[in-house]
Amino acid sequence: MSLPVLEGRRASAAKKAACLLAAACGLRLLWRAGCRRECVRAAGGGEPPALQPPGPAADAAFLRQLLALRRILLPRLASRDSGWLCLHSAALVSRTFLSIYVARLDGKIVKSIVERRPRGFALQLLKWLLVALPATFVNSAIRYLEGRLALACRTRLAAHAHRAYFARQTYYRVAHMDGRLANPDHSLTEDLAAFAQSVAHLYSNLTKPVLDVLLTSYTLIQTARARGASPVGPTLLAGLVVYATARVLKACSPRFGRLVAEEAHRKGYLRYVHARIIANVEEIAFYRGHKVEMNQLQKSYKALADQMNLILSKRLWYIMLEQFLMKYVWSGSGLIMVAVPIITATGFADGELEDGQKQAMVSERTEAFTTSRNLLASGADAIERIMSSYKEVTELAGYTARVYNMLLVFDEVKRGIYKRTAVSQEHESGNAKSEKTGQHIDGPLEVKGKVIDVDHGIICENVPIITPNGDVVVSRLNFKVDEGMHLLITGPNGCGKSSLFRILGGLWPVYEGVLYKPPPQHMFYIPQRPYMSIGTLRDQVIYPDSVDDMHEKGYQDENLESILQIVHLNHIVQREGGWDAVTDWKDILSGGEKQRMGMARMFYHKPKYALLDECTSAVSIDVEGKIFQAAKGAGISLLSITHRPSLWKYHTHLLQFDGEGGWRFEQLDTAIRLTLSEEKQRLESQLAGMPKMQQRLNELCKILGEDSVLKTMDKEE
């Protein structure tokens, strides 16, 4: 091979390397400019109420979080979702090649028009119409596959999040033991959907523009070289324009650190306010608190509207500058980049006629100009989309942070790691009790206690009762409940009665000591306000079992009727239309009926121990006594919180809290306790009249102008 040929190839390789280097520098500057530019589109005024600056951004933390979520989205390469991703990628590549083919075909059509060849024009037009069929199908397939990818991502994330949310009662602990997730319902619905849609859309908006830039640049360079023109000048001009645009956008971009996560947070809070009103609609109506609630709702909506208005106002002038640079400056530069190679090219065929005159082949130059301009427009549009994609990257960073933090909180709470970052108000409300007991734990609570499942008995050995806020209600609790024992738990409000049930039920951790208790399936908790599930009347009795579980246990509807007869609820089967009736049981059943339905569940599940928390306060005394007697007859050990003396006789032992951190556990003598209770009530009734008698005595002394032989206090003085 000759030396000139080698030198020509080396020069060609050097030119290609210079072109690629200029393009890489331009893309890097575009990305940095996009970082500045798109912060405006997700920014707002003021500091966020719930997020600490600088908030989520497209940084190393974002990449780390995205990679962690990728393991959930694509756990293995050989999966159905990976197949959808490959099909989507193939569609994007096909669309890029079709764009290049259509640009060349457009040039040929223009050439046939300039040459005034009707047959050639008709042939090229037929090709153009034929290629429209696969092009439109590919465009539609890209949207379809993007939607399928988004749905697949959301499905996998939702399945993973739901498993974590319902594992080991995480749904309770997130709401009551941890303060990092203010609105887990919004995170599980809106944030998951937005993240999945953003991931799928961003993949399309980044993959196709990058392919367009690379392939169109390569095609333009090859076209220029084939016509004998140098591609270095236009390439340097493109790099200069991109560099200047990036510098101008960077200099004019407002500097804000607020991202789209703040807007998502305010949307979640607005939804929380709506849900809170719906959950407490009856209480609000009784108090006539609609004005207060409406003000709260309007305040939260106004905060969201202000955020969105500020984003719109910040975008106004900046988008004007952006459009001027990217639409008009780039278009003018593109015309120069296309015109210079065509004007200076030496490879266009010039034919010499028989009479010696030269005829410039205008049609070939027109074809080259049209093709190059279409390719350049496609490349410029791709670069603009790459710059604009930073907005979607910042949005994705916000959604990624919220979804990742949600899953992180679920995982840590499931492992017993709690962070009280949003309980300052609850801590202030508990200050009165903390001052009374004088014990409060600051900082993170460490779980050092042990929970051991046993077959028989409940034993507490040095187990403290500590609230999620760190208030120590009882420092050390020791008692033992064997099978056949029935424990009555009493004490003033806030002394730890219900908190003890939460520890026994596994809702609160055992921070110290050792707790021996039966497995959860042998313990059944009935609150004062039983939960009514969505479903049939049968589902209310067997909750949380399903119909299949009921049949596996050997129960039939006749057995359920016998249970309802024990709790005096057998009449509602006919009243509500049979076992398969479906209605809103929370509103249909009265307070007493709901409490008796809760007791019916106890007879259905037949636990060894029943934790009864004021669960019959709305039931008549006679029916209540029959239910308790039936429970004892069924061999169920009762641990009851009640203020009704009529139920004392159904218990054998007493655990009494004094509200000051003290307690005593002893055998219950019902007769002595009833006698003491009657004496207490008698003294209360007698002492209730003392202030009035003293006041009347003072008035008589004042009227008579005499002093009393008793020492009284004149309230007038």
C-alpha positions in Angstrom: 0.0 0.0 0.0 1.4 3.4 -1.0 2.5 6.0 1.5 -0.1 8.7 0.3 -2.9 6.3 0.9 -1.7 5.5 4.4 -1.3 9.2 5.1 -4.8 9.9 3.8 -6.3 7.2 6.1 -4.4 8.5 9.1 -5.7 12.0 8.3 -9.3 10.6 8.0 -8.9 8.8 11.3 -7.6 11.9 13.0 -10.6 13.9 11.7 -13.0 11.3 12.9 -11.4 11.3 16.4 -11.6 15.1 16.5 -15.3 15.0 15.5 -16.1 12.4 18.2 -14.1 14.4 20.8 -16.0 17.6 20.0 -19.3 15.8 20.2 -18.4 14.3 23.6 -17.4 17.7 25.0 -20.6 19.1 23.7 -22.7 16.4 25.3 -20.9 16.8 28.6 -21.6 20.6 28.6 -25.2 20.0 27.7 -25.6 17.7 30.6 -24.1 20.2 33.0 -26.3 22.9 31.6 -29.3 20.7 31.9 -28.5 20.2 35.6 -28.8 24.0 36.2 -31.6 24.5 33.8 -34.1 21.9 34.9 -33.7 22.6 38.6 -35.9 25.6 37.8 -38.6 23.4 36.5 -38.8 21.5 39.8 -38.0 24.4 42.1 -40.2 26.4 44.5 -39.8 29.2 46.9 -38.9 28.9 50.5 -37.6 26.0 52.5 -39.6 22.7 52.4 -41.5 21.9 55.6 -40.6 18.2 55.5 -37.5 17.9 53.4 -34.0 19.0 54.4 -31.9 20.8 51.8 -30.4 20.1 49.4 -32.8 17.1 48.9 -32.6 14.4 46.2 -30.5 15.2 43.1 -28.9 13.4 40.3 -25.7 12.5 42.2 -23.9 9.4 43.5 -26.6 8.7 46.1 -29.3 8.7 43.3 -27.3 6.2 41.3 -26.8 4.0 44.3 -30.5 4.1 45.1 -31.5 3.4 41.5 -29.1 0.4 41.3 -30.7 -0.9 44.5 -34.1 -0.6 43.0 -32.9 -2.2 39.8 -32.4 -5.4 41.6 -36.1 -5.4 42.4 -37.1 -4.4 38.9 -34.9 -6.9 37.1 -33.9 -9.6 39.6 -32.5 -11.8 36.8 -31.7 -11.3 33.1 -33.7 -14.3 31.9 -37.2 -12.9 32.8 -40.3 -11.7 31.1 -39.6 -8.1 32.0 -36.1 -8.3 30.4 -37.8 -9.5 27.2 -40.0 -6.4 27.2 -36.9 -4.3 27.7 -35.1 -5.9 24.8 -38.2 -5.5 22.5 -38.4 -1.8 23.5 -34.7 -1.3 22.8 -35.1 -3.0 19.4 -38.0 -0.7 18.5 -36.0 2.4 19.5 -33.1 1.3 17.3 -35.4 0.5 14.4 -37.0 3.9 14.7 -33.6 5.6 14.4 -32.7 3.7 11.2 -36.2 4.4 9.8 -35.6 8.1 10.4 -32.3 8.1 8.5 -34.0 6.2 5.6 -36.9 8.6 5.5 -34.5 11.6 5.4 -32.7 10.1 2.4 -35.9 9.2 0.7 -37.1 12.8 1.2 -34.0 14.0 -0.6 -34.6 11.7 -3.5 -38.2 12.9 -3.8 -37.0 16.5 -3.9 -34.4 15.5 -6.5 -37.0 13.9 -8.8 -39.1 17.1 -8.5 -36.2 19.3 -9.5 -35.3 17.1 -12.4 -39.0 17.0 -13.4 -39.2 13.2 -13.6 -42.9 12.3 -12.9 -42.2 8.5 -13.0 -39.3 8.8 -10.6 -41.3 11.1 -8.3 -44.2 8.5 -8.3 -41.8 5.7 -7.5 -40.2 7.5 -4.6 -43.6 8.6 -3.3 -44.8 5.0 -3.4 -41.7 4.0 -1.3 -42.4 6.8 1.1 -46.0 5.6 1.6 -44.8 2.0 2.0 -42.3 2.9 4.6 -45.0 4.8 6.5 -46.6 1.5 7.5 -43.6 0.0 9.5 -42.7 3.5 10.8 -46.2 4.1 12.3 -46.2 0.6 13.7 -42.8 1.2 15.3 -43.9 4.5 16.8 -47.0 2.9 18.2 -45.0 -0.1 19.5 -42.6 2.2 21.3 -45.5 3.8 23.2 -47.0 0.3 23.9 -43.8 -1.2 25.1 -43.1 1.9 27.3 -46.5 1.4 28.9 -45.8 -2.3 29.4 -42.4 -1.6 30.9 -44.0 1.0 33.3 -46.7 -1.5 34.3 -44.2 -4.3 34.8 -41.9 -2.1 36.9 -44.9 -1.0 39.0 -46.1 -4.5 39.5 -42.8 -5.8 40.7 -42.3 -2.8 43.0 -45.8 -3.0 44.4 -45.5 -6.8 45.1 -42.1 -6.2 46.9 -43.4 -3.2 48.8 -46.7 -5.0 49.9 -44.7 -8.0 51.1 -42.5 -5.8 53.2 -45.4 -3.6 54.4 -47.4 -6.6 55.7 -44.4 -8.6 57.1 -44.2 -8.8 60.9 -46.9 -6.0 61.4 -44.7 -3.4 59.7 -47.9 -1.5 58.7 -48.6 -0.9 62.4 -45.0 -0.1 63.4 -44.5 2.4 60.5 -47.5 4.4 61.7 -47.0 4.2 65.5 -43.4 3.2 66.2 -41.5 5.1 63.5 -41.9 8.7 62.4 -40.1 8.8 59.0 -43.1 8.1 56.7 -45.8 10.6 57.1 -48.0 9.2 54.3 -47.2 5.6 53.5 -50.4 5.2 51.6 -49.3 7.9 49.1 -45.8 6.3 48.8 -47.3 2.9 48.1 -49.6 4.2 45.4 -48.7 7.5 43.8 -44.9 7.4 44.3 -44.6 3.8 43.0 -46.7 4.7 39.9 -44.8 7.9 39.2 -41.4 6.1 39.7 -42.3 3.3 37.3 -43.6 5.7 34.7 -40.6 7.9 35.0 -38.1 5.1 34.6 -39.8 3.7 31.5 -40.2 7.1 29.9 -36.7 8.2 30.7 -35.3 5.1 29.1 -37.0 6.0 25.9 -36.1 9.7 26.1 -32.4 8.9 26.6 -31.8 5.8 24.5 -33.3 7.1 21.3 -31.8 10.6 21.3 -28.3 9.1 22.0 -28.7 6.7 19.1 -30.0 9.5 16.9 -27.1 11.7 17.7 -24.5 9.0 17.0 -26.1 7.6 13.8 -27.0 10.9 12.3 -23.6 12.3 13.0 -21.9 9.3 11.4 -24.2 9.5 8.4 -23.6 13.3 7.9 -19.8 12.8 8.1 -19.9 9.9 5.7 -22.1 11.9 3.3 -19.7 14.9 3.4 -16.6 12.8 2.8 -18.3 10.9 0.0 -18.9 14.3 -1.8 -15.3 15.4 -1.2 -16.1 18.0 1.5 -14.4 18.2 4.8 -16.6 17.5 7.9 -14.2 19.2 10.3 -15.5 22.7 9.9 -19.2 21.9 10.4 -18.3 19.6 13.3 -16.3 22.3 15.0 -19.1 24.8 14.4 -21.6 22.3 16.0 -19.3 21.9 19.0 -18.9 25.7 19.3 -22.7 26.3 19.2 -23.3 23.5 21.7 -20.6 24.9 24.0 -21.9 28.5 23.7 -25.5 27.3 24.4 -24.4 25.4 27.4 -22.4 28.4 28.8 -25.3 30.8 28.3 -27.9 28.5 29.8 -25.6 27.8 32.8 -25.0 31.6 33.3 -28.7 32.4 33.1 -30.1 29.5 35.0 -31.5 30.4 38.4 -29.8 28.5 41.3 -32.4 26.5 43.3 -32.0 23.3 45.3 -35.7 22.4 45.5 -36.7 19.4 43.5 -39.9 17.6 42.5 -39.9 15.6 45.7 -41.3 18.6 47.5 -44.3 18.8 45.2 -44.9 15.1 45.7 -44.7 15.6 49.5 -47.3 18.4 49.4 -49.6 16.3 47.2 -49.2 13.4 49.7 -50.1 15.7 52.6 -53.2 17.0 50.8 -54.3 13.5 50.3 -53.7 12.7 53.9 -55.9 15.6 55.0 -58.7 14.3 52.8 -58.3 10.8 54.2 -58.3 12.1 57.8 -61.6 14.0 57.2 -63.2 10.9 55.7 -62.0 8.7 58.6 -63.4 11.1 61.3 -66.4 12.4 59.5 -68.9 11.6 62.3 -66.9 13.2 65.0 -66.4 16.3 62.9 -70.1 16.5 62.1 -71.0 16.2 65.9 -68.6 19.0 66.8 -69.6 21.1 63.8 -65.9 21.4 63.0 -66.4 21.8 59.2 -64.9 25.3 59.2 -61.7 24.2 60.9 -61.3 21.2 58.6 -62.1 23.3 55.5 -59.4 25.8 56.6 -56.9 23.0 57.0 -57.8 21.6 53.6 -57.6 24.9 51.9 -54.3 25.7 53.6 -52.7 22.4 52.4 -54.1 23.0 48.9 -52.8 26.6 48.8 -49.3 25.3 49.8 -49.5 22.9 46.8 -50.8 25.6 44.5 -48.1 28.1 45.5 -45.5 25.5 44.8 -46.8 24.8 41.3 -47.3 28.5 40.5 -43.7 29.3 41.5 -42.5 26.5 39.3 -44.5 27.9 36.4 -43.3 31.5 37.0 -39.6 30.4 37.1 -40.0 28.5 33.9 -41.5 31.4 31.9 -38.5 33.5 31.0 -36.0 30.7 31.1 -37.9 28.7 28.5 -38.1 31.7 26.3 -34.3 31.9 26.3 -34.0 28.1 25.8 -36.3 28.1 22.8 -34.5 31.1 21.2 -31.2 29.3 21.5 -32.3 25.8 20.6 -34.9 26.6 17.9 -33.5 29.7 16.1 -29.8 29.9 16.8 -29.4 26.2 16.3 -31.5 26.3 13.1 -29.4 29.1 11.7 -26.2 27.3 12.6 -27.6 24.1 11.0 -28.2 25.9 7.7 -24.6 27.0 7.7 -23.4 23.5 8.6 -25.4 22.1 5.7 -24.6 24.8 3.1 -20.9 25.0 3.5 -20.1 21.3 2.6 -22.4 21.4 -0.4 -21.0 24.7 -1.7 -17.4 23.6 -1.2 -17.9 20.0 -2.3 -16.0 18.7 -5.4 -17.7 15.4 -5.7 -21.0 16.4 -7.3 -21.2 15.1 -10.9 -20.9 17.8 -13.5 -21.8 16.5 -16.9 -20.3 18.1 -20.1 -22.7 18.3 -23.0 -21.8 17.7 -26.7 -21.7 21.4 -27.4 -19.0 21.8 -24.6 -21.2 23.6 -22.1 -21.2 22.5 -18.5 -24.5 21.8 -16.7 -24.3 21.9 -12.9 -26.3 19.1 -11.4 -28.5 21.2 -9.3 -30.8 18.3 -8.5 -27.9 16.4 -6.7 -27.1 19.4 -4.6 -30.7 19.8 -3.8 -31.0 16.1 -2.8 -27.9 16.4 -0.6 -29.1 19.6 1.0 -32.6 18.2 1.8 -31.2 14.9 3.2 -28.5 16.7 5.3 -31.0 19.2 6.7 -33.4 16.5 7.7 -30.6 14.5 9.4 -29.3 17.6 11.1 -32.8 18.6 12.3 -33.2 15.1 13.7 -29.8 15.3 15.5 -30.6 18.7 16.9 -33.9 17.6 18.1 -32.1 14.6 19.8 -29.6 16.9 21.5 -32.4 19.1 22.7 -34.2 16.1 24.1 -31.0 15.0 25.9 -30.8 18.5 27.5 -34.4 18.5 28.4 -34.2 15.0 29.8 -32.5 16.4 32.9 -35.9 17.5 34.1 -37.0 13.9 34.0 -33.8 12.8 35.7 -34.4 15.2 38.6 -38.0 14.1 38.8 -36.8 10.5 38.8 -34.3 11.4 41.5 -37.1 12.6 43.7 -39.3 9.6 43.1 -36.3 7.3 43.5 -35.5 8.9 46.9 -39.1 8.5 48.1 -39.5 4.9 47.0 -36.0 3.9 48.2 -36.6 5.6 51.6 -40.0 3.9 51.9 -38.5 0.5 51.3 -35.6 1.3 53.6 -37.9 2.3 56.4 -40.0 -0.9 55.9 -36.8 -3.0 56.1 -35.4 -1.3 59.2 -38.8 -1.3 61.0 -39.1 -5.0 60.3 -35.7 -5.6 61.9 -36.7 -3.5 64.9 -34.8 -0.3 64.0 -37.0 2.8 64.8 -36.2 6.4 64.3 -38.5 9.0 65.9 -38.0 11.9 63.6 -41.6 13.2 63.6 -42.9 12.7 67.1 -42.0 16.0 68.7 -45.6 16.9 69.1 -46.4 13.5 70.7 -43.4 14.0 73.0 -44.7 17.4 74.1 -48.1 15.8 74.8 -46.5 13.1 76.9 -44.5 15.6 79.0 -47.1 15.6 81.7 -46.8 11.8 82.2 -43.0 12.0 81.9 -42.9 14.6 84.7 -45.1 12.4 86.8 -43.0 9.3 86.4 -39.7 11.2 86.0 -38.4 8.7 83.5 -37.8 9.4 79.8 -35.3 7.9 77.4 -33.7 10.3 74.9 -32.2 9.1 71.7 -32.8 5.8 69.9 -34.3 3.0 71.8 -32.3 -0.2 71.8 -34.2 -3.5 71.9 -32.3 -5.7 74.3 -35.1 -7.9 75.6 -36.1 -11.4 74.4 -39.4 -12.9 73.4 -39.6 -16.7 73.8 -42.6 -18.6 72.5 -43.8 -21.3 74.9 -46.7 -23.7 74.8 -48.2 -22.8 78.3 -48.4 -19.7 80.3 -47.4 -16.0 80.1 -44.4 -14.9 82.1 -43.0 -11.3 82.3 -39.5 -11.1 83.8 -38.3 -7.5 84.3 -40.1 -6.3 81.2 -40.5 -2.5 81.1 -43.5 -0.7 79.4 -41.9 2.0 77.2 -43.9 4.1 74.7 -42.5 4.8 71.2 -41.8 8.3 72.4 -39.4 7.0 75.1 -41.7 7.5 78.1 -41.1 4.8 80.7 -44.6 4.0 82.0 -43.5 1.0 84.1 -39.8 0.3 84.7 -40.0 -3.4 85.5 -43.0 -5.7 85.4 -43.1 -9.2 86.7 -46.1 -11.6 86.7 -47.1 -15.0 85.6 -50.4 -16.1 84.1 -51.0 -19.9 83.8 -53.6 -21.6 81.8 -56.9 -21.5 83.7 -56.1 -18.2 85.4 -58.1 -15.1 84.5 -56.4 -11.8 85.0 -58.2 -8.5 85.7 -56.1 -5.4 84.8 -57.1 -2.1 86.3 -55.6 1.4 86.9 -56.1 5.0 85.9 -55.9 6.3 82.3 -52.4 6.3 80.8 -51.0 3.8 83.3 -50.0 1.2 80.7 -52.9 -1.2 80.6 -53.4 -1.1 76.8 -49.6 -0.8 76.3 -49.2 -4.1 78.1 -51.5 -5.7 75.5 -49.5 -4.2 72.7 -46.4 -5.8 74.1 -48.1 -9.2 74.5 -49.5 -8.9 71.0 -46.1 -8.2 69.5 -46.9 -4.7 68.4 -44.4 -3.1 70.7 -40.9 -4.5 71.2 -39.5 -5.8 74.5 -36.7 -3.4 75.3 -35.4 -5.3 78.3 -36.1 -8.5 80.2 -37.6 -11.7 79.0 -41.2 -12.3 77.9 -42.5 -15.9 77.7 -45.7 -16.1 75.8 -47.6 -18.5 73.5 -47.3 -18.1 69.7 -49.5 -15.4 68.1 -52.1 -18.0 66.9 -52.9 -18.9 70.5 -53.5 -15.3 71.6 -56.5 -13.2 70.4 -56.9 -9.4 71.0 -60.3 -7.8 71.0 -60.3 -3.9 71.2 -63.0 -1.6 72.3 -63.8 -0.7 68.7 -63.6 -4.0 66.7 -62.5 -3.7 63.1 -65.2 -4.5 60.5 -63.6 -5.8 57.3 -64.8 -5.6 53.7 -66.8 -8.7 52.8 -69.8 -10.8 53.7 -71.4 -11.4 57.1 -69.5 -14.7 57.3 -66.2 -12.8 56.8 -66.9 -10.7 59.8 -67.2 -13.7 62.1 -64.2 -15.6 60.8 -61.8 -12.6 60.3 -58.9 -12.8 59.5 -59.6 -16.3 58.1 -60.9 -16.9 54.6 -63.7 -19.2 53.7 -61.2 -21.9 52.7 -59.5 -21.5 56.0 -62.8 -21.9 57.7 -63.6 -25.1 55.9 -60.1 -26.5 56.7 -60.8 -26.0 60.4 -64.1 -28.0 60.0 -66.5 -25.1 60.4 -69.7 -24.8 58.5 -72.4 -22.0 58.5 -74.3 -24.0 61.2 -71.3 -23.7 63.5 -71.1 -20.0 63.0 -74.8 -19.7 63.8 -74.1 -21.5 67.1 -71.3 -19.0 67.9 -73.6 -16.0 67.1 -76.2 -17.5 69.5 -73.6 -17.5 72.3 -73.1 -13.7 71.8 -76.8 -13.1 71.1 -76.3 -12.1 67.5 -78.1 -14.9 65.7 -80.9 -12.6 64.7 -78.7 -10.5 62.3 -78.3 -13.4 59.9 -81.9 -13.1 58.8 -82.0 -9.4 59.3 -79.1 -8.7 56.9 -80.1 -11.3 54.2 -78.0 -14.3 55.0 -74.3 -15.2 55.4 -73.4 -13.9 51.9 -74.8 -10.4 52.4 -72.2 -7.7 51.7 -72.6 -4.2 53.1 -70.7 -1.6 55.1 -70.7 -3.4 58.4 -69.0 -0.6 60.2 -72.1 1.6 59.7 -74.8 -1.1 59.7 -74.0 -2.7 63.0 -74.5 -0.8 66.3 -71.7 -0.3 68.8 -72.9 -3.2 70.9 -73.3 -5.5 67.9 -69.8 -4.8 66.7 -68.4 -5.6 70.2 -70.4 -8.8 70.3 -69.1 -9.6 66.8 -65.6 -9.2 68.2 -66.4 -11.7 70.9 -67.8 -14.1 68.3 -64.4 -14.1 66.6 -62.9 -15.2 69.9 -65.2 -18.2 70.1 -64.5 -19.0 66.4 -60.7 -19.0 66.8 -60.6 -20.6 70.2 -57.3 -19.1 71.5 -55.7 -20.1 74.7 -55.5 -16.5 75.9 -57.9 -13.7 75.0 -56.8 -10.0 75.5 -60.0 -8.1 76.2 -59.6 -4.3 76.1 -62.9 -2.8 77.3 -64.4 -4.9 74.5 -68.0 -5.1 76.1 -68.4 -1.6 77.3 -71.5 -1.1 75.0 -73.0 -4.5 75.8 -75.7 -4.9 78.5 -74.5 -6.4 81.8 -76.6 -9.6 81.6 -75.4 -10.5 78.1 -71.8 -9.5 79.0 -71.8 -11.9 81.9 -73.1 -14.8 79.8 -70.4 -14.2 77.2 -67.6 -14.1 79.8 -69.0 -17.3 81.5 -69.1 -19.0 78.1 -65.5 -18.0 77.4 -64.4 -19.5 80.7 -66.4 -22.6 79.9 -64.6 -22.9 76.6 -61.2 -23.0 78.4 -60.1 -19.6 77.3 -57.9 -17.7 79.8 -59.1 -14.1 80.0 -56.9 -11.0 80.4 -59.4 -8.2 80.8 -59.2 -4.5 81.0 -62.6 -3.3 82.4 -64.1 -0.8 84.8 -67.3 -2.7 85.4 -67.5 -4.3 88.9 -70.0 -6.9 87.5 -67.1 -8.6 85.6 -64.7 -8.9 88.6 -66.2 -12.3 89.6 -65.1 -13.9 86.3 -61.4 -13.3 87.2 -59.1 -15.0 89.6 -56.1 -12.6 89.8 -55.5 -8.8 89.7 -52.8 -6.7 88.1 -53.3 -3.1 89.3 -51.3 -0.1 88.1 -51.2 3.1 90.2 -50.3 5.5 87.3 -47.0 6.4 89.0 -45.0 3.6 87.6 -46.0 1.2 90.4 -48.0 -2.0 90.2 -49.1 -5.0 92.2 -50.0 -8.5 91.2 -52.2 -10.6 93.5 -55.0 -13.1 93.8 -58.4 -11.4 93.4 -60.9 -11.5 96.3 -64.0 -10.3 94.6 -66.1 -10.0 97.7 -63.6 -7.8 99.5 -63.0 -5.7 96.4 -66.7 -5.1 95.9 -67.0 -4.1 99.6 -64.2 -1.6 99.2 -65.7 -0.3 96.0 -69.1 0.3 97.6 -67.4 2.2 100.5 -65.5 4.3 98.0 -68.6 5.2 96.2 -70.4 6.1 99.4 -67.6 8.4 100.6 -67.5 10.1 97.2 -71.2 10.8 97.3 -70.9 12.2 100.8 -67.8 14.3 100.1 -69.4 15.7 96.9 -71.8 17.8 99.0 -69.2 19.3 101.4 -68.1 22.3 99.3 -71.8 23.4 98.9 -72.4 23.0 102.6 -69.3 25.1 103.4 -70.3 27.8 101.0 -73.9 28.0 102.5 -72.4 28.2 106.0 -70.2 31.1 105.0 -73.2 32.9 103.5 -75.2 32.5 106.7 -72.3 33.8 108.8 -72.0 36.8 106.6 -75.7 37.6 106.8 -75.8 37.2 110.6 -72.5 38.9 111.1 -71.3 36.0 113.3 -68.4 33.7 113.2 -68.8 29.9 113.0 -67.3 27.6 115.6 -65.9 25.6 112.6 -62.9 26.8 110.8 -64.1 27.7 107.3 -62.6 29.5 104.4 -64.5 32.6 103.1 -64.3 32.4 99.3 -65.2 36.1 99.0 -61.9 37.0 100.6 
